[in-house]
Amino acid sequence: MYRLMPRRYKGKIQELITFSGGKRTPAHFFHSSLIISLSVGLVMGIILRNYFAYIFPLVFFATFLFSHGLLYLAVERRTKYVENILPDALQLVAANIKSGFIPSRALVLSARKEFGPLSEGIKNVGKEMMTGKSLQESMGEMTKTIKSEVLETTVTLVTKGVRAGGQLVSLFEETAIDIRRKEVIKKEVRANIMMYAIFIGFAGCVGAPILYALSGFLVSTISRLGTMISIPEEVVSKMPLHMKFGVGISPEFLFLFSITAILITAIFGGLIIGLISSGKEKDGIKYIPILTIASLAIFFVTGFIIKMMFGGLVPG
């Protein structure tokens, strides 16, 4: 199956696995995602067997896309870790150079285990400089395994500063200070816009499911009452055409529509929250399962409560 996929898709998966630090091959990831998606789709289809033709493809594609979303999250998690630890690494390199070590040796000594994926990149830069490569060429290799705009900007600033004759220690220290200032500004912005994320989460996770559950109960009640009413034929013959042949909405159709609408709302609600909180839609993928589970739970619980409270008032 993987061989039949477009070349662009294969290249993108390979890129994501590389940036996430994973060891699996793209083919293994694709087949694992496919098997898991089929299994989850079949289980949900069997549980809701009356709607198997609708539930299976919907759950299958949602699970398959979500597995790819997890790969994006792995890349973003690795990126954030590198960006958080980068100022400390730069200051450590600057301190080692101040201590009298040459830049290549200072980089190798700064490759601490607590720096995670950045540690390996720093160590490789130092080793390549020992083999005769320039700082610009060595640091450029680091961005091929770590996807980070902050890291790319840092590499660009340092290399341009070295070419312009700047001192390496000052470049590392000033860059570390600038990165920390930028992170403080980001945190302040997130705090100011958190209310928007809360509102979107409440509307999609609480408001919409309650309204869908209420509308489902109303439609089923009206349908049940409609079957109990008998209209004489002479009255029917005098009724307008649009009243004779009105378009009816069955409770089953409304149930499927509600489930689909809740899933769509949860998906886009999570992406919007990610966009508001961090500026990247991909960061909202982690909110999608939470919003989906909470929305469906509120939908079914609300429907059960409404039936318990008002079901006995409807005859038949």
C-alpha positions in Angstrom: 0.0 0.0 0.0 2.8 2.4 0.9 4.3 2.1 -2.6 1.1 3.3 -4.2 1.2 6.6 -2.2 2.3 9.8 -4.0 6.0 10.7 -3.8 5.2 14.0 -2.1 3.4 12.2 0.7 6.4 9.8 1.2 8.8 12.7 1.3 6.7 14.6 3.8 6.4 11.6 6.1 10.2 11.0 5.9 10.8 14.6 6.8 8.5 14.5 9.8 10.0 11.3 11.1 13.5 12.9 10.8 12.5 16.1 12.6 10.7 14.1 15.3 13.8 12.1 16.0 12.0 8.8 15.3 13.7 5.6 14.2 10.8 4.1 12.3 10.7 4.0 8.5 7.9 5.8 6.7 6.5 2.5 5.4 6.3 1.2 9.0 4.5 4.3 10.2 2.0 4.2 7.3 1.1 0.6 7.8 0.8 1.0 11.5 -1.5 3.9 11.1 -3.6 2.1 8.5 -4.0 -1.0 10.8 -4.9 1.0 13.8 -7.4 3.1 11.8 -9.1 0.0 10.4 -9.3 -1.5 13.9 -10.8 1.5 15.5 -13.2 2.1 12.6 -14.5 -1.5 12.8 -14.9 -1.4 16.6 -16.9 1.8 16.5 -18.9 0.5 13.5 -19.8 -2.7 15.4 -20.8 -0.8 18.5 -23.0 1.5 16.4 -24.0 -1.2 13.9 -27.2 0.5 12.9 -25.0 3.3 11.4 -22.0 1.2 10.3 -22.0 2.6 6.7 -21.6 6.1 8.1 -19.5 5.5 11.3 -16.8 3.2 9.8 -15.5 5.6 7.1 -15.8 8.6 9.3 -13.9 7.1 12.2 -11.4 5.4 9.9 -10.4 8.7 8.2 -10.5 10.6 11.5 -8.2 8.1 13.2 -5.8 7.9 10.2 -5.5 11.7 10.1 -5.1 11.9 13.8 -2.1 9.5 13.7 -0.4 11.9 11.3 -1.3 14.7 13.6 0.5 12.9 16.4 3.6 12.9 14.2 3.3 16.6 13.8 2.9 17.0 17.6 6.1 14.9 18.1 7.9 17.4 15.9 6.5 20.4 17.7 7.3 18.9 21.1 10.9 18.4 20.1 11.1 21.9 18.6 9.8 23.5 21.8 12.2 21.6 23.9 15.1 22.7 21.7 13.9 26.3 21.7 13.5 26.4 25.5 17.0 24.9 26.1 18.8 26.8 23.4 19.6 30.0 25.4 21.3 27.8 28.2 23.3 26.0 25.6 24.5 29.2 23.9 25.5 30.7 27.3 27.4 27.5 28.2 29.3 27.6 24.9 30.2 31.2 25.5 31.4 30.4 29.1 33.6 27.6 27.8 35.1 29.9 25.2 35.8 32.5 27.9 37.5 29.8 29.9 40.1 29.5 27.2 38.8 26.6 25.0 38.8 26.9 21.3 35.3 27.1 19.7 35.3 23.5 18.5 36.4 22.1 21.9 34.0 24.5 23.7 31.0 23.1 21.6 31.9 19.5 22.3 32.2 20.2 26.1 28.8 22.0 26.0 27.0 18.9 24.6 25.2 18.0 27.9 22.7 15.1 28.1 20.1 17.4 29.6 20.0 19.3 26.3 18.3 16.4 24.6 18.3 16.5 20.8 20.3 19.7 20.8 23.1 18.0 22.6 23.8 15.7 19.6 23.6 18.7 17.2 26.1 20.7 19.2 28.5 17.8 19.5 28.4 17.2 15.7 29.1 20.9 15.1 32.2 20.7 17.3 33.4 17.5 15.7 33.0 18.9 12.2 34.9 22.0 13.1 37.7 19.8 14.4 37.9 18.1 11.0 38.5 21.5 9.3 35.0 22.7 8.4 34.0 26.3 9.1 31.6 27.3 11.8 29.0 28.4 9.2 29.0 25.0 7.4 29.0 23.0 10.7 26.1 25.0 12.2 24.1 24.7 9.0 24.0 20.9 9.4 22.2 21.2 12.7 19.0 22.6 11.1 18.7 19.5 8.9 17.6 17.3 11.8 15.9 19.9 14.1 13.0 21.9 12.8 13.0 25.3 14.6 12.7 28.8 13.3 14.4 30.1 16.4 17.4 27.7 15.8 17.6 28.7 12.1 17.5 32.4 13.0 20.2 31.8 15.6 22.4 30.0 13.1 21.9 32.8 10.6 22.7 35.5 13.1 25.8 33.8 14.4 27.2 33.0 10.9 26.6 36.5 9.6 28.1 38.0 12.8 31.2 35.9 12.4 31.6 36.9 8.8 31.2 40.6 9.8 34.0 40.2 12.3 32.0 40.0 15.5 33.2 38.2 18.7 31.8 34.7 19.0 31.3 35.0 22.8 29.2 38.2 22.4 27.2 36.7 19.6 26.2 33.7 21.7 25.4 35.7 24.8 23.4 38.4 23.1 21.5 35.8 21.0 20.6 33.9 24.2 19.3 37.1 25.9 17.2 37.9 22.8 15.6 34.5 22.7 14.7 34.8 26.4 13.1 38.2 25.8 11.1 36.8 22.9 9.8 33.9 25.0 8.7 36.3 27.8 6.7 38.3 25.2 5.1 35.1 23.9 3.9 34.2 27.4 2.4 37.6 27.9 0.5 37.4 24.6 -0.8 33.9 25.5 -2.1 35.1 28.8 -4.0 38.0 27.2 -5.7 35.9 24.6 -6.5 32.9 26.8 -10.1 34.1 27.2 -10.8 33.6 23.5 -9.6 30.0 23.7 -11.8 29.3 26.7 -14.8 30.8 24.9 -14.3 28.7 21.8 -13.8 25.5 23.9 -16.9 26.2 25.9 -19.0 26.9 22.8 -17.8 23.8 20.9 -17.6 21.5 23.9 -20.7 22.4 26.0 -23.0 24.7 24.1 -23.3 22.9 20.8 -23.7 19.3 22.2 -26.5 20.5 24.5 -28.4 22.2 21.7 -28.0 19.1 19.4 -29.3 16.8 22.2 -32.3 19.1 22.8 -33.1 19.4 19.1 -32.9 15.6 18.7 -35.4 15.1 21.5 -37.7 17.7 20.1 -37.7 16.1 16.6 -38.3 12.7 18.0 -41.1 14.0 20.1 -42.8 15.8 17.2 -42.4 12.7 15.0 -44.0 10.6 17.6 -46.9 13.0 18.1 -47.3 13.3 14.3 -47.9 9.5 13.9 -50.7 9.7 16.5 -52.7 12.4 14.7 -55.2 11.3 12.2 -56.4 14.0 9.8 -59.7 13.4 7.8 -59.3 13.1 4.0 -61.6 16.0 3.3 -59.3 18.3 5.4 -56.2 16.9 3.7 -57.6 17.7 0.3 -58.1 21.3 1.2 -54.6 21.7 2.6 -51.9 23.6 0.6 -49.4 21.5 -1.3 -46.4 22.5 0.9 -48.3 21.2 3.9 -49.3 17.9 2.3 -45.8 17.1 1.1 -43.6 18.7 3.8 -40.0 17.5 4.1 -39.6 15.4 7.2 -36.4 15.0 9.3 -36.1 11.6 10.9 -34.5 11.3 14.4 -31.9 8.9 12.9 -30.8 11.5 10.4 -30.6 14.2 13.0 -28.6 11.9 15.3 -26.0 11.3 12.5 -26.0 14.9 11.7 -25.4 15.9 15.3 -22.5 13.4 15.7 -20.9 14.6 12.5 -21.3 18.3 13.4 -19.9 17.7 16.9 -16.8 16.0 15.4 -16.3 18.8 12.9 -16.7 21.4 15.6 -14.2 19.6 17.9 -11.6 19.3 15.1 -11.8 22.9 14.0 -12.2 24.2 17.5 -9.0 22.5 18.5 -7.2 23.9 15.5 -8.5 27.4 16.3 -7.4 27.2 19.9 -3.9 26.1 18.8 -3.8 29.1 16.4 -4.9 31.5 19.1 -2.6 30.2 21.8 0.6 29.7 19.8 0.1 31.0 16.3 0.2 27.5 14.8 -2.8 25.4 13.9 -0.8 22.2 14.3 -0.4 22.9 18.1 -4.2 22.5 18.4 -4.2 18.8 17.4 -3.5 17.8 21.0 -6.8 19.5 22.0 -8.9 17.6 19.4 -9.3 14.3 21.4 -10.2 16.2 24.6 -12.8 18.3 22.8 -14.2 15.3 21.0 -14.5 13.0 24.0 -16.0 15.8 26.2 -18.4 16.9 23.5 -19.7 13.4 22.8 -20.0 12.7 26.5 -22.0 15.9 27.1 -24.2 15.1 24.1 -25.2 11.6 25.3 -25.5 12.6 28.9 -27.7 15.6 28.1 -29.9 13.5 25.8 -30.3 10.9 28.6 -31.1 13.6 31.2 -33.7 15.2 28.9 -35.4 11.9 28.2 -35.5 11.1 31.9 -37.0 14.5 32.8 -39.5 14.9 29.9 -39.8 11.5 28.3 -42.7 10.5 30.5 -44.7 13.6 29.5 -44.9 12.5 25.9 -47.7 10.0 25.3 -47.0 6.7 23.5 
